[in-house]
């Protein structure tokens, strides 16, 4: 006889699966994936994670055999399993062939759903929280111009008052103000919707999470509630498909063993997950916002954490009903009741407050209210916290007032268990990711997280060569995921091994050269080509009007008067009006950098910022066996505190380019004189060239001349970036 817990269909499925339950149950392993900023749909982040786990489990022992590459899991494959309770509940996805234990002869992985309740395969949970960001951004969000300038002013005031600040913080924000905003304004003329999506929505997510406390509080509560539900559903499945159907052996039935959770978070999702893990260990009276005589840090409690959505209320009523049915059915089974109490600490109060019929039968309560704060009974079972491309340190540096509680261990519940292992991975070319230096210094972090040895837990590698794009390349990196699975999840050797940061994961061939190529050569080259096109079109155009318009446009791309900016500042803020007629005129006509010069200098400055963010205290040795007790650092001419050699290299390239362009121009426009100067007869025939060939020669000359000047600008920008952003 089934107690009323599952629907008839669910009961039938339980009976159908009974023949599969003969295997010994084991601790379930949940991989919780948390997305970052952007327009993510439900379960859109987890599919590549599922595929990487599948590839890891189906590798051949022979290292020379190429690992399989899967690309057939789509969000709907997960949603078919994870969407529960008429679309408002949250479950997990489990696939055949991705076993928790390493199997020499694994079952085929083809996307088939696993029906084994014993925890044989990894279970994947995708926490989608973009609906919170989207619901708040249109109402409470500010434009990129507003929030970046406001934040810059706050940090400058902080620096003026002598408060500590990361050396890269101000240069990074100034780069956004001086480069990203002009690029946005230029692109908005042609691509308004795309510009809004990238600058106001994607970057707006970052600002909203840092500036609007209720977004942060609601997101943290959502994280807590989802894992609470996973914990409850894990127990429900165990009870129905294992405990209820098993026979007693030696007078006992199988005991419930709580699952283990690995949190895998990317980008903005990593700071949200970090906040959620820390807040789960904050004292209940603080999370509940109960007034006490204690002086709480100003960053606690999180605003919005106490908001209970109607959907959450409905889902909690469903989950409470299922647990109450088991509670009543097993009222004399202290072992089961004890498990329920571990999941819901106030279960006695919640499930015993029911009424009885006159015949003595127990009547279950209806509509048990949602908890005012989540139970967070899963918090003691988070084994690994893995962050990739994480801005945790950036948030601590840019919004320090949000993290005052990290310095007060008195806010942590006394029942905090063993520490969670935190592993942080980031590529050097990822503008979002960062080391965890600031976070690791705080007492609360040191109380909750284990990062020893630090060289194995806080790793900035050099694998992706394209700046910016590197932020989204982690998901397809087999080597990275194989290392995470082998050395963190399977063997735990990351906590003891001296070779955890293995050679092929730490530095990929040609990635370093590609990174420098983009910053110092390709972006300057692209701007030079555009400038050359405009200048060439103007010089060779028969129309005087178009000739001058093209040349003026080319010049304005590199340097322009401050006229429009000055007028805009005056209309927005009267405090920026000039104090004298002379100052007013000079402010309007003074030359400022154009969009191309800003792009070139920003590429170099970001290269420098990324370098400073990635520096460690330990040099990677020739034998690739660093001291894992320290962070690994990359060393090169441009990264040391003595950049004159690299500056000299950049100047040399500029001089060679200038000499080459002048030589080309002289031979092209004065071929006879060039022959006389060199005492040869090689260029005289150039005087007879006309038409397309002559135009091609002129274009080549304009390009080389433009490129040489750009190269000098690159050298000057490099020296300026090194001076403005230096290691602490």
C-alpha positions as CSV (number, residue, x, y, z in Angstrom):
1,X,0.0,0.0,0.0
2,X,1.6,3.3,-1.1
3,X,1.1,6.3,1.2
4,X,-0.1,9.4,-0.7
5,X,3.2,10.9,-1.8
6,X,3.4,10.4,-5.6
7,X,0.7,10.5,-8.2
8,X,-0.6,7.2,-9.6
9,X,1.7,7.6,-12.6
10,X,4.7,8.1,-10.3
11,X,3.8,5.1,-8.2
12,X,3.6,3.0,-11.4
13,X,7.1,4.2,-12.4
14,X,8.4,3.3,-9.0
15,X,7.1,-0.3,-9.4
16,X,8.4,-0.5,-13.0
17,X,11.9,0.5,-11.7
18,X,11.9,-2.0,-8.9
19,X,13.9,-4.5,-10.8
20,X,16.7,-2.0,-11.3
21,X,17.1,-1.3,-7.6
22,X,19.1,-4.4,-6.8
23,X,22.3,-2.5,-7.2
24,X,23.9,-1.1,-4.0
25,X,23.0,2.6,-3.6
26,X,25.8,5.0,-3.4
27,X,26.2,8.7,-2.5
28,X,24.7,10.8,-5.3
29,X,26.9,13.3,-7.0
30,X,25.3,16.5,-8.1
31,X,27.0,18.9,-10.5
32,X,25.3,22.3,-10.1
33,X,26.0,24.6,-13.0
34,X,25.4,28.3,-12.6
35,X,25.4,30.7,-15.6
36,X,26.8,34.2,-15.8
37,X,25.5,37.4,-17.4
38,X,23.4,37.5,-20.5
39,X,20.1,36.2,-22.0
40,X,20.4,32.6,-20.9
41,X,17.4,30.3,-21.4
42,X,16.6,27.5,-19.0
43,X,19.2,24.7,-19.1
44,X,21.3,26.4,-21.7
45,X,24.5,26.4,-19.7
46,X,24.7,22.8,-18.6
47,X,24.7,20.9,-22.0
48,X,28.4,21.5,-22.7
49,X,29.2,20.4,-19.1
50,X,27.3,17.2,-19.6
51,X,29.1,16.6,-22.9
52,X,32.6,17.2,-21.3
53,X,31.7,14.7,-18.5
54,X,30.6,12.2,-21.1
55,X,33.9,12.7,-23.1
56,X,35.9,12.2,-19.9
57,X,34.2,8.9,-19.0
58,X,34.6,7.5,-22.6
59,X,38.3,8.3,-23.1
60,X,40.5,5.4,-23.9
61,X,43.3,4.6,-21.4
62,X,45.8,5.0,-24.2
63,X,46.7,8.7,-24.2
64,X,47.6,8.6,-27.9
65,X,43.9,7.9,-28.7
66,X,41.9,11.1,-29.3
67,X,39.1,11.6,-26.8
68,X,35.5,11.6,-28.2
69,X,33.9,14.9,-29.0
70,X,30.2,15.2,-28.2
71,X,27.9,17.9,-29.4
72,X,24.4,16.5,-29.3
73,X,23.0,17.6,-25.9
74,X,20.6,20.5,-26.1
75,X,18.7,22.4,-23.4
76,X,15.5,20.5,-24.1
77,X,17.2,17.2,-23.3
78,X,17.8,18.5,-19.7
79,X,14.5,20.3,-19.4
80,X,12.6,17.2,-20.0
81,X,14.0,15.9,-16.8
82,X,14.6,19.0,-14.7
83,X,11.2,20.7,-15.0
84,X,9.0,19.3,-12.3
85,X,5.6,20.0,-10.7
86,X,3.8,21.5,-13.7
87,X,6.8,23.7,-14.6
88,X,7.4,25.4,-11.3
89,X,9.6,22.7,-9.7
90,X,13.3,22.1,-10.2
91,X,14.9,18.7,-10.5
92,X,18.0,17.2,-12.1
93,X,19.1,15.6,-15.4
94,X,20.8,12.2,-15.4
95,X,22.1,10.4,-18.4
96,X,23.3,6.9,-19.0
97,X,27.0,6.5,-19.6
98,X,28.3,9.3,-17.3
99,X,29.0,7.2,-14.2
100,X,30.2,8.6,-11.0
101,X,32.8,5.8,-10.7
102,X,35.4,5.2,-13.4
103,X,34.4,2.3,-15.5
104,X,36.7,0.5,-17.8
105,X,33.8,-0.6,-19.9
106,X,31.2,2.3,-19.6
107,X,27.7,2.1,-20.9
108,X,27.2,4.0,-24.1
109,X,26.6,7.7,-23.8
110,X,24.0,8.8,-26.4
111,X,21.7,11.1,-24.4
112,X,19.5,8.3,-23.0
113,X,17.9,9.2,-19.7
114,X,19.2,7.2,-16.7
115,X,16.5,5.3,-14.7
116,X,18.8,4.0,-12.0
117,X,17.9,5.6,-8.7
118,X,21.1,4.4,-6.9
119,X,23.3,7.3,-7.9
120,X,25.3,5.5,-10.5
121,X,25.6,8.5,-12.8
122,X,26.3,12.1,-12.2
123,X,23.3,14.3,-11.8
124,X,23.3,17.8,-13.4
125,X,21.4,20.8,-12.1
126,X,21.3,24.1,-14.1
127,X,20.5,27.1,-11.9
128,X,18.9,29.6,-14.2
129,X,18.6,33.0,-12.5
130,X,18.5,35.4,-15.5
131,X,14.8,36.0,-14.9
132,X,15.7,38.0,-11.8
133,X,18.2,40.1,-13.7
134,X,15.8,40.7,-16.6
135,X,13.0,41.7,-14.3
136,X,15.1,44.3,-12.5
137,X,17.3,45.7,-15.3
138,X,14.5,47.6,-17.0
139,X,13.2,49.1,-13.8
140,X,16.3,49.7,-11.8
141,X,19.2,49.5,-14.2
142,X,21.3,52.5,-15.4
143,X,23.1,53.0,-18.7
144,X,26.7,52.1,-19.0
145,X,27.6,55.8,-19.0
146,X,25.8,56.4,-15.7
147,X,26.9,53.5,-13.6
148,X,30.5,53.4,-14.8
149,X,31.1,57.1,-14.3
150,X,29.4,57.0,-10.9
151,X,31.4,54.0,-9.8
152,X,34.6,55.7,-11.1
153,X,33.9,58.8,-9.1
154,X,33.2,56.7,-5.9
155,X,36.5,54.9,-6.3
156,X,38.5,58.1,-7.0
157,X,37.0,59.5,-3.8
158,X,37.9,56.3,-2.0
159,X,41.5,56.6,-3.2
160,X,41.6,60.3,-2.3
161,X,40.6,59.4,1.3
162,X,43.6,57.0,1.5
163,X,41.6,53.7,1.5
164,X,43.2,50.6,0.0
165,X,42.4,49.8,-3.6
166,X,43.6,47.4,-6.2
167,X,46.1,48.9,-8.7
168,X,44.0,47.8,-11.7
169,X,40.6,49.1,-10.5
170,X,40.8,52.7,-11.6
171,X,42.5,52.0,-15.0
172,X,39.9,49.4,-15.8
173,X,37.0,51.7,-15.1
174,X,38.6,54.6,-16.9
175,X,39.1,52.3,-19.9
176,X,35.3,51.6,-19.9
177,X,34.5,55.2,-19.7
178,X,37.0,56.4,-22.3
179,X,36.6,53.6,-24.8
180,X,33.6,51.4,-24.3
181,X,31.2,54.3,-24.1
182,X,32.4,56.0,-27.3
183,X,32.3,52.7,-29.1
184,X,28.7,52.2,-27.9
185,X,27.7,55.6,-29.1
186,X,29.2,55.0,-32.5
187,X,27.6,51.5,-32.9
188,X,24.3,52.8,-31.7
189,X,23.7,54.7,-35.0
190,X,23.6,51.4,-37.0
191,X,23.1,48.6,-34.5
192,X,20.9,50.1,-31.7
193,X,19.3,46.8,-30.5
194,X,22.7,45.0,-30.5
195,X,24.3,47.9,-28.7
196,X,21.6,47.9,-26.0
197,X,21.9,44.1,-25.6
198,X,25.7,44.2,-25.1
199,X,26.3,47.4,-23.2
200,X,23.1,48.0,-21.2
201,X,21.9,44.4,-20.7
202,X,25.0,42.3,-20.4
203,X,27.2,44.9,-18.7
204,X,24.1,46.1,-16.9
205,X,23.8,42.7,-15.2
206,X,27.2,43.4,-13.6
207,X,26.2,46.8,-12.4
208,X,22.8,45.7,-11.2
209,X,24.2,42.9,-9.1
210,X,26.7,45.2,-7.5
211,X,24.6,48.3,-7.1
212,X,21.0,47.0,-6.4
213,X,20.9,45.0,-3.3
214,X,17.5,43.4,-3.9
215,X,18.7,41.8,-7.1
216,X,21.5,40.2,-5.2
217,X,19.3,39.1,-2.3
218,X,16.6,37.6,-4.6
219,X,19.3,35.7,-6.6
220,X,20.9,34.3,-3.4
221,X,17.5,33.1,-2.1
222,X,16.7,31.5,-5.5
223,X,20.0,29.6,-5.3
224,X,19.2,28.4,-1.8
225,X,15.6,27.4,-2.7
226,X,16.7,25.4,-5.7
227,X,19.3,23.4,-3.7
228,X,16.7,22.9,-0.9
229,X,14.4,21.4,-3.5
230,X,17.1,19.1,-4.9
231,X,17.9,17.9,-1.4
232,X,14.2,17.1,-0.7
233,X,13.7,15.4,-4.1
234,X,16.8,13.4,-3.6
235,X,15.4,12.1,-0.3
236,X,12.0,11.4,-1.9
237,X,13.5,9.4,-4.7
238,X,15.6,7.4,-2.2
239,X,12.7,6.7,0.0
240,X,10.4,5.5,-2.7
241,X,12.7,3.8,-5.1
242,X,15.2,2.3,-2.7
243,X,14.1,2.3,1.0
244,X,10.4,1.6,0.5
245,X,11.0,-1.2,-2.0
246,X,14.0,-2.9,-0.3
247,X,13.8,-5.8,2.1
248,X,15.3,-5.8,5.5
249,X,18.7,-7.4,5.8
250,X,19.8,-8.4,9.3
251,X,16.8,-6.5,10.5
252,X,17.7,-3.3,8.8
253,X,16.9,-1.4,5.7
254,X,19.3,0.8,3.7
255,X,20.3,4.0,5.5
256,X,20.0,7.4,3.8
257,X,23.3,9.0,2.9
258,X,23.1,12.7,1.9
259,X,24.4,13.6,-1.5
260,X,27.5,15.6,-2.4
261,X,27.3,18.8,-4.4
262,X,29.9,20.3,-6.7
263,X,29.1,23.9,-7.7
264,X,30.5,24.9,-11.1
265,X,29.9,28.6,-11.7
266,X,31.0,30.9,-14.5
267,X,31.4,34.7,-14.7
268,X,28.7,36.6,-12.8
269,X,27.2,33.3,-11.7
270,X,30.4,32.7,-9.7
271,X,30.0,35.8,-7.5
272,X,26.4,35.0,-7.0
273,X,27.3,31.4,-6.0
274,X,30.0,32.7,-3.7
275,X,27.5,35.0,-2.0
276,X,25.0,32.1,-1.8
277,X,27.5,29.7,-0.2
278,X,28.7,32.3,2.3
279,X,25.2,33.5,3.1
280,X,24.1,29.9,3.7
281,X,26.5,29.8,6.6
282,X,25.3,33.2,8.0
283,X,23.4,32.9,11.3
284,X,19.7,32.3,10.9
285,X,18.7,35.3,13.0
286,X,20.6,37.5,10.5
287,X,19.2,35.9,7.5
288,X,15.7,36.2,9.1
289,X,16.5,39.9,9.9
290,X,15.5,39.4,13.5
291,X,16.6,42.4,15.5
292,X,19.2,41.6,18.2
293,X,21.6,43.5,20.3
294,X,24.5,42.4,18.1
295,X,26.0,44.9,15.8
296,X,25.8,43.4,12.3
297,X,28.0,44.6,9.5
298,X,26.3,47.1,7.2
299,X,26.3,44.6,4.4
300,X,23.9,42.2,6.3
301,X,21.3,41.1,5.9
302,X,20.9,40.9,2.1
303,X,17.9,43.0,0.9
304,X,15.3,41.0,-1.0
305,X,16.3,37.7,0.5
306,X,13.0,37.6,2.5
307,X,10.9,38.0,-0.7
308,X,8.8,34.9,-1.4
309,X,7.5,34.6,-4.9
310,X,4.0,33.1,-5.5
311,X,5.6,30.3,-7.5
312,X,7.9,29.5,-4.7
313,X,4.9,29.3,-2.3
314,X,3.1,26.9,-4.5
315,X,6.1,24.7,-5.0
316,X,6.8,24.6,-1.2
317,X,3.3,23.5,-0.6
318,X,3.8,20.6,-3.0
319,X,7.2,19.6,-1.4
320,X,5.9,19.9,2.2
321,X,2.9,17.8,1.3
322,X,5.1,15.0,0.0
323,X,7.3,15.1,3.1
324,X,4.4,15.2,5.5
325,X,3.0,12.1,3.9
326,X,6.2,10.2,4.7
327,X,6.3,11.8,8.2
328,X,2.9,10.4,9.0
329,X,3.5,7.0,7.4
330,X,6.8,6.6,9.3
331,X,5.7,8.2,12.6
332,X,7.3,5.4,14.6
333,X,10.4,5.2,12.5
334,X,12.9,7.4,14.2
335,X,15.5,6.8,11.6
336,X,13.4,8.2,8.8
337,X,12.1,11.1,11.0
338,X,15.7,11.9,11.8
339,X,16.6,12.2,8.2
340,X,13.6,14.5,7.5
341,X,14.7,16.7,10.5
342,X,18.1,17.0,9.0
343,X,16.5,18.3,5.8
344,X,13.9,20.5,7.5
345,X,15.1,21.4,11.0
346,X,11.6,22.5,12.2
347,X,9.9,19.3,10.9
348,X,8.5,18.5,14.3
349,X,6.7,21.8,14.5
350,X,5.7,21.8,10.8
351,X,4.3,18.3,10.5
352,X,2.9,17.6,14.0
353,X,0.7,20.6,14.0
354,X,-2.2,18.7,12.4
355,X,-5.6,17.7,13.6
356,X,-7.2,14.3,14.4
357,X,-10.5,12.9,13.5
358,X,-12.8,11.6,16.2
359,X,-11.8,8.1,15.2
360,X,-8.2,8.9,16.0
361,X,-7.0,9.0,12.4
362,X,-4.5,11.8,11.6
363,X,-5.6,14.5,9.2
364,X,-2.8,16.1,7.2
365,X,-2.5,19.9,7.1
366,X,-3.2,21.7,3.9
367,X,-1.1,24.5,2.4
368,X,1.9,24.4,4.7
369,X,3.5,27.8,4.3
370,X,6.8,28.4,2.6
371,X,9.7,28.9,5.0
372,X,10.5,32.5,5.8
373,X,14.1,31.7,5.1
374,X,15.3,28.6,3.1
375,X,16.4,25.6,5.1
376,X,19.9,25.3,3.5
377,X,20.3,21.8,4.8
378,X,22.5,21.1,1.8
379,X,25.2,23.6,2.9
380,X,27.2,20.9,4.8
381,X,27.4,18.7,1.7
382,X,29.0,21.1,-0.7
383,X,32.4,19.4,-1.4
384,X,33.8,21.5,-4.3
385,X,33.2,25.0,-5.4
386,X,34.7,25.5,-8.9
387,X,34.8,28.9,-10.5
388,X,35.8,29.7,-14.1
389,X,36.2,33.2,-15.4
390,X,35.2,34.5,-12.0
391,X,35.0,38.2,-11.0
392,X,34.9,37.6,-7.3
393,X,37.9,39.8,-6.6
394,X,36.6,42.5,-8.9
395,X,33.4,42.7,-7.0
396,X,35.2,42.9,-3.7
397,X,37.4,45.7,-5.2
398,X,34.7,47.7,-7.0
399,X,31.8,47.3,-4.4
400,X,33.7,46.8,-1.1
401,X,30.8,48.0,1.0
402,X,28.8,44.9,-0.1
403,X,31.4,42.6,1.5
404,X,32.0,44.0,4.9
405,X,30.6,40.9,6.5
406,X,33.6,38.9,5.1
407,X,35.7,40.5,7.8
408,X,33.4,39.4,10.7
409,X,33.4,35.7,11.6
410,X,30.8,36.4,14.3
411,X,28.2,36.4,11.6
412,X,28.9,32.7,10.8
413,X,26.7,30.0,12.4
414,X,28.6,28.0,15.0
415,X,27.6,24.8,13.3
416,X,29.7,25.5,10.2
417,X,31.2,22.1,9.2
418,X,34.4,21.2,7.4
419,X,35.6,23.6,4.7
420,X,34.5,23.6,1.1
421,X,37.3,23.2,-1.4
422,X,37.4,26.2,-3.7
423,X,39.2,25.9,-7.1
424,X,39.4,29.0,-9.3
425,X,40.4,28.8,-13.0
426,X,40.9,31.8,-15.3
427,X,42.6,32.5,-18.6
428,X,45.0,35.4,-18.7
429,X,43.1,36.9,-21.6
430,X,39.7,36.8,-19.8
431,X,38.8,40.4,-18.8
432,X,36.2,39.1,-16.3
433,X,38.2,36.4,-14.5
434,X,40.7,37.1,-11.8
435,X,42.9,35.6,-9.0
436,X,41.3,35.4,-5.6
437,X,43.8,37.4,-3.6
438,X,41.3,39.9,-2.0
439,X,38.7,37.2,-1.1
440,X,41.3,34.9,0.3
441,X,42.5,37.5,2.8
442,X,39.2,37.8,4.5
443,X,38.5,35.9,7.8
444,X,35.1,34.5,6.7
445,X,36.6,33.1,3.5
446,X,39.3,31.4,5.4
447,X,36.7,30.0,7.8
448,X,34.5,28.4,5.1
449,X,36.9,27.6,2.2
450,X,40.0,25.5,1.8
451,X,42.5,26.6,-0.8
452,X,45.6,24.9,0.4
453,X,47.9,24.6,-1.5
454,X,47.1,27.9,-3.1
455,X,49.0,27.1,-6.3
456,X,46.6,24.3,-7.0
457,X,43.4,26.2,-6.1
458,X,43.9,29.6,-7.7
459,X,45.1,29.0,-11.2
460,X,45.4,31.6,-14.0
461,X,46.5,29.8,-17.1
462,X,47.4,30.9,-20.6
463,X,45.4,28.8,-23.1
464,X,43.1,31.1,-25.1
465,X,44.8,33.6,-27.4
466,X,42.0,36.0,-28.2
467,X,41.4,38.7,-25.6
468,X,37.8,39.0,-24.5
469,X,36.6,35.9,-26.4
470,X,38.6,33.8,-23.8
471,X,35.8,34.4,-21.3
472,X,33.5,32.0,-23.1
473,X,36.0,29.3,-24.2
474,X,36.1,27.3,-20.9
475,X,33.0,25.3,-21.8
476,X,34.6,23.6,-24.8
477,X,38.0,23.1,-23.2
478,X,38.4,19.3,-22.9
479,X,41.8,19.5,-21.2
480,X,40.4,21.8,-18.5
481,X,37.4,19.6,-17.8
482,X,39.4,16.4,-17.9
483,X,41.7,17.9,-15.2
484,X,38.8,19.0,-13.1
485,X,37.1,15.6,-13.3
486,X,40.3,13.5,-12.8
487,X,42.1,15.6,-10.1
488,X,39.3,17.3,-8.3
489,X,36.1,15.2,-8.5
490,X,37.5,11.6,-8.9
491,X,40.8,11.5,-7.0
492,X,41.0,14.7,-4.9
493,X,44.7,14.9,-5.8
494,X,44.4,18.6,-6.3
495,X,44.8,19.0,-2.5
496,X,48.1,17.2,-2.3
497,X,49.7,16.8,-5.7
498,X,52.7,18.8,-6.8
499,X,51.9,18.4,-10.4
500,X,48.2,19.4,-10.3
501,X,48.8,22.4,-12.6
502,X,49.9,20.1,-15.4
503,X,51.9,21.4,-18.3
504,X,49.3,21.1,-21.0
505,X,46.6,23.0,-19.0
506,X,48.9,25.7,-17.7
507,X,50.2,27.1,-21.0
508,X,48.9,26.2,-24.5
509,X,51.3,26.5,-27.4
510,X,51.1,29.8,-29.2
511,X,48.4,31.3,-26.9
512,X,50.9,33.8,-25.5
513,X,52.1,34.9,-28.9
514,X,48.4,35.2,-30.1
515,X,47.6,37.4,-27.1
516,X,50.4,39.8,-27.8
517,X,49.7,39.7,-31.5
518,X,46.1,41.0,-30.9
519,X,47.0,43.7,-28.4
520,X,50.1,45.1,-30.0
521,X,49.7,44.3,-33.7
522,X,46.3,43.1,-35.0
523,X,44.1,45.9,-33.5
524,X,46.6,48.6,-34.6
525,X,46.7,46.9,-38.0
526,X,42.9,46.9,-38.3
527,X,42.7,50.6,-37.5
528,X,45.5,51.4,-39.9
529,X,43.7,49.6,-42.7
530,X,40.6,51.6,-42.1
531,X,42.6,54.8,-42.0
532,X,44.4,53.9,-45.2
533,X,41.2,53.2,-47.0
534,X,39.8,56.7,-46.1
535,X,43.0,58.5,-47.0
536,X,43.5,56.6,-50.2
537,X,39.9,57.3,-51.3
538,X,40.3,61.0,-50.6
539,X,43.7,61.5,-52.3
540,X,42.7,59.6,-55.4
541,X,39.2,61.0,-55.7
542,X,38.5,63.6,-58.4
543,X,35.9,65.4,-56.3
544,X,37.4,68.0,-54.1
545,X,34.5,67.7,-51.6
546,X,34.9,64.0,-51.1
547,X,38.6,64.3,-51.0
548,X,38.5,66.6,-48.1
549,X,35.7,64.8,-46.3
550,X,37.6,61.5,-46.5
551,X,40.8,63.0,-45.2
552,X,39.1,64.9,-42.4
553,X,37.2,61.7,-41.4
554,X,40.4,59.8,-41.2
555,X,42.0,62.4,-39.0
556,X,38.9,62.6,-36.7
557,X,39.1,58.9,-36.1
558,X,42.4,59.5,-34.4
559,X,42.1,63.0,-32.9
560,X,39.1,65.3,-32.7
561,X,38.1,68.6,-31.0
562,X,36.3,68.2,-27.6
563,X,33.4,70.2,-28.9
564,X,30.5,67.7,-28.6
565,X,31.7,66.3,-25.3
566,X,32.0,69.8,-23.8
567,X,28.5,70.7,-24.8
568,X,27.1,67.4,-23.6
569,X,28.8,67.9,-20.2
570,X,27.4,71.4,-19.8
571,X,23.9,70.3,-20.5
572,X,24.1,67.3,-18.1
573,X,26.0,68.9,-15.2
574,X,26.2,72.7,-14.7
575,X,29.2,72.2,-12.4
576,X,31.2,71.4,-15.5
577,X,30.7,74.8,-17.1
578,X,33.9,76.8,-17.7
579,X,34.7,79.6,-15.3
580,X,36.0,82.0,-18.0
581,X,35.5,82.7,-21.7
582,X,39.0,81.6,-22.5
583,X,38.7,78.3,-20.6
584,X,35.3,77.7,-22.3
585,X,36.7,78.1,-25.8
586,X,39.8,76.0,-25.1
587,X,37.7,73.3,-23.6
588,X,35.7,73.1,-26.8
589,X,38.5,73.2,-29.3
590,X,41.2,71.3,-27.4
591,X,42.2,68.0,-29.2
592,X,41.2,64.7,-27.6
593,X,41.7,61.2,-28.7
594,X,39.4,59.8,-31.4
595,X,37.8,56.4,-31.5
596,X,40.7,54.6,-33.2
597,X,43.3,56.0,-30.8
598,X,41.1,55.0,-27.9
599,X,40.8,51.5,-29.3
600,X,44.5,51.0,-29.7
601,X,45.4,52.4,-26.3
602,X,42.6,50.4,-24.7
603,X,43.8,47.1,-26.2
604,X,47.3,47.8,-24.7
605,X,46.0,49.0,-21.4
606,X,43.7,46.0,-21.0
607,X,46.7,43.8,-21.8
608,X,48.5,45.5,-19.0
609,X,45.5,45.2,-16.6
610,X,45.2,41.5,-17.4
611,X,48.9,41.0,-16.7
612,X,48.7,42.7,-13.3
613,X,45.6,40.7,-12.4
614,X,47.3,37.5,-13.3
615,X,50.6,38.0,-11.6
616,X,51.6,35.5,-8.9
617,X,54.5,35.2,-6.5
618,X,56.0,32.1,-8.0
619,X,57.8,31.8,-11.3
620,X,57.0,28.8,-13.5
621,X,60.3,26.8,-13.7
622,X,61.7,25.3,-16.8
623,X,60.8,21.8,-15.7
624,X,57.2,23.0,-15.2
625,X,57.3,21.9,-11.5
626,X,56.5,25.0,-9.6
627,X,56.1,25.3,-5.8
628,X,52.4,24.7,-5.4
629,X,52.4,26.6,-2.1
630,X,52.4,29.9,-4.2
631,X,50.5,31.1,-7.1
632,X,52.2,30.5,-10.4
633,X,53.3,33.6,-12.4
634,X,54.2,34.0,-16.0
635,X,57.3,36.0,-16.7
636,X,58.2,37.9,-19.9
637,X,59.7,41.2,-20.9
638,X,56.4,43.0,-21.0
639,X,55.3,41.6,-17.6
640,X,58.3,42.5,-15.4
641,X,58.7,45.8,-13.6
642,X,61.4,46.8,-16.2
643,X,59.6,47.1,-19.5
644,X,62.3,49.1,-21.3
645,X,63.4,46.1,-23.4
646,X,59.9,45.5,-24.7
647,X,59.4,49.3,-25.2
648,X,62.6,49.4,-27.2
649,X,61.3,46.5,-29.3
650,X,58.1,48.4,-30.1
651,X,60.0,51.6,-31.0
652,X,62.3,49.6,-33.2
653,X,59.3,48.2,-35.1
654,X,57.9,51.7,-35.5
655,X,61.2,53.1,-36.8
656,X,61.6,50.2,-39.3
657,X,58.0,50.8,-40.5
658,X,58.7,54.6,-40.9
659,X,62.0,54.0,-42.7
660,X,60.3,51.5,-45.0
661,X,57.4,53.8,-45.8
662,X,59.7,56.8,-46.5
663,X,61.8,54.6,-48.8
664,X,58.8,53.4,-50.6
665,X,57.4,56.9,-51.0
666,X,60.8,58.2,-52.3
667,X,61.2,55.5,-54.9
668,X,57.5,55.8,-55.9
669,X,57.4,59.6,-56.3
670,X,61.1,60.3,-57.1
671,X,62.3,57.1,-58.9
672,X,65.1,58.9,-60.9
673,X,66.5,60.6,-57.8
674,X,66.4,57.3,-55.9
675,X,68.5,55.6,-58.7
676,X,71.0,58.5,-58.5
677,X,71.1,58.3,-54.7
678,X,71.8,54.5,-54.7
679,X,73.9,54.5,-57.9
680,X,71.7,51.9,-59.4
681,X,69.1,51.7,-62.2
682,X,66.2,49.9,-60.6
683,X,63.5,52.5,-60.0
684,X,63.6,54.8,-63.1
685,X,61.0,52.6,-64.9
686,X,58.5,53.4,-62.1
687,X,58.0,56.9,-63.6
688,X,56.2,55.2,-66.6
689,X,53.7,53.4,-64.3
690,X,50.2,54.8,-64.3
691,X,46.6,53.7,-63.6
692,X,45.9,50.9,-61.2
693,X,49.5,50.0,-60.6
694,X,50.3,53.6,-59.6
695,X,47.3,53.7,-57.3
696,X,48.3,50.4,-55.7
697,X,51.7,51.8,-55.0
698,X,50.2,55.0,-53.4
699,X,47.9,52.9,-51.2
700,X,50.9,50.8,-50.1
701,X,52.8,54.0,-49.2
702,X,49.8,55.5,-47.3
703,X,49.4,52.3,-45.4
704,X,53.1,52.0,-44.4
705,X,53.3,55.6,-43.4
706,X,50.1,55.4,-41.4
707,X,51.2,52.1,-39.8
708,X,54.5,53.6,-38.7
709,X,52.8,56.5,-36.9
710,X,50.4,54.0,-35.3
711,X,53.4,51.9,-34.2
712,X,54.9,54.9,-32.4
713,X,51.5,55.5,-30.7
714,X,51.5,51.8,-29.6
715,X,54.9,52.3,-28.0
716,X,53.9,55.4,-26.2
717,X,50.6,53.8,-25.1
718,X,52.5,50.8,-23.8
719,X,54.8,53.0,-21.6
720,X,51.8,54.9,-20.3
721,X,49.8,51.8,-19.5
722,X,52.8,50.4,-17.6
723,X,53.1,53.6,-15.6
724,X,49.4,53.8,-14.8
725,X,48.9,50.2,-13.8
726,X,51.7,48.6,-11.8
727,X,51.7,45.6,-9.5
728,X,51.1,46.4,-5.9
